[in-house]
């Protein structure tokens, strides 16, 4: 089953994993040490993130390192940007209204 990137980031554990590996690549065991769960559960989360291409796997000797895929994160940011523009517009309108109300009280 091909998962949607937004399904992947809907899970709080997967979001925490993304934050954890954002600064440096880590092995599944290292990632699992940060959670109160089994190594197998962390591996399942990593598999889902990898299916959605949010993380990349890199083999180094016997170890597999997971790192964040910045390009896929940019896709999420691009999608969110449309809402950011709407929010900024609404906040600007609110600022204008509040300024008008403040000036009317003077």
N, C-alpha and C positions, 0 to 999 in steps of 0.2 A: 504494500500500500504506500503510495507516494503521499507524504505529509506536506501540509502547507506550512510555510515559515511562521505564520501567525499562530498555528496550533502548537508549534514547537516552543515559542516564547510565552505561550499562555501559562505554562507550568512554572511555578515559582522556583523549583529546584533547577530547572534548566536555565532560567534567568540568572540564578546564582552561579551556576557553572560558567555561563558566558562572562559574567563579571570577573570571576576568578581567573579565567584564562585570557582575559583581555590584555593583560600586561605581559604575560609570559606563557609559553607552551608548557604543558604539564602532562604527566602520565596519568592513566586512570587511577592508579593507586594513590598518587599524590592528591588528586582531586577528591577521591573518596575519603581521605583523612579529614577533610573539611566538613564532612556531612555525617549526620547520625543515621547512616543507612549502610546497606551492604555494598560491596564492590560491584556485585552483579547489577544492583539497581542503578548505580552510577553508570555502568557500562551501557545499560538500556537507554538512559538519558543521552549519553554521548552518541549512541547509534542513531537516535532520532535527530539529534542536532546535525550529525553528519549526513543523514538522508536529506535534510533540508539545506545542506551546504552552508550551514552557519559556522561549522568548525571544519578544519582540515586535519587530516592525519598525516604524520610524518614518522617514518620508521628510522630509528637510530640504533643500530645494533639489534639487540633483542627487545628494546623498548619501543612503544608507540607513543608519540607525543601528540597532544591535541592543541591546536591553536585556533584563535578566532579568525574567521574569514571576513575581513573588512569590507570586501566588495558586496557580500550579501547583506551586511549590516547597513551599507549605504542604500540598498534597495528599500530596506525598512524605513530608514530616515527619509528617503524621497517620498514614500507613501505618507509618512507622518507630516511632512512639510505642508501638504495641502491643508491639514487641520491647524497647523501652527499659524499659517497665514490668516485663516478665519479667526482664530483666537486673538491674534495681534490686532486685527481690524476691529473686533468687538471691544477689546480693551482700550484702543484708541478712541472709539466712540464713547465709551464710558468715561474716559478721562476728560473729553470735551464736555460731556454733560455735567460732570462734577464741577468742572471749572466754571461753566455757565451758572450753575446753581450757587456756587460760592460767590461769584461776582454779583449775582442778583440780590444776595443777602446784604451786600455792602451799601 
